[in-house]
Amino acid sequence: MDSMNDIEEIPQKVYDHMKSFMDKHGITPTVKQISEELHLMEHEVKEAIDKLHKSDRIVITKEPEKTTIKFRS
C-alpha cells in the first residue's frame, strides 16, 4: 500500500465486491476469491472485513458450519 488513500479505499472495494457477488450468486465470496479478484493479499482482505464489521457496515453471524454476512447501507 502506497498511501493513506489506499488504506481507506480497500474496505470500500471489498464491501462493493462482496455485495455485488452476493447479489449475483446468493452467497458471499471467500477471502481467497476476493483477494484474487481484487489483486489484494488475503490479510488485506481480512483486515478490510474486520474494519467493515467494526464500523457496523456489515454484520457477521457465525453459526455452526455457516457464517452469514448482512450488508448495511
C-alpha angles and dihedrals in degrees: 000000000000106000145019087251090062090052091054094043098053097070090049092049091048091048093049092047094047093047093048092047091048092049091050102039105022093237134073119254122249121256088251092053092049093048092050095046095046096036092238133135114259091242089056090054092048091050091049092050089049091051091048090050094047091048089051093241089125133024117217117200116187118205128168107291092350135079119192124200121195122193125224124200 
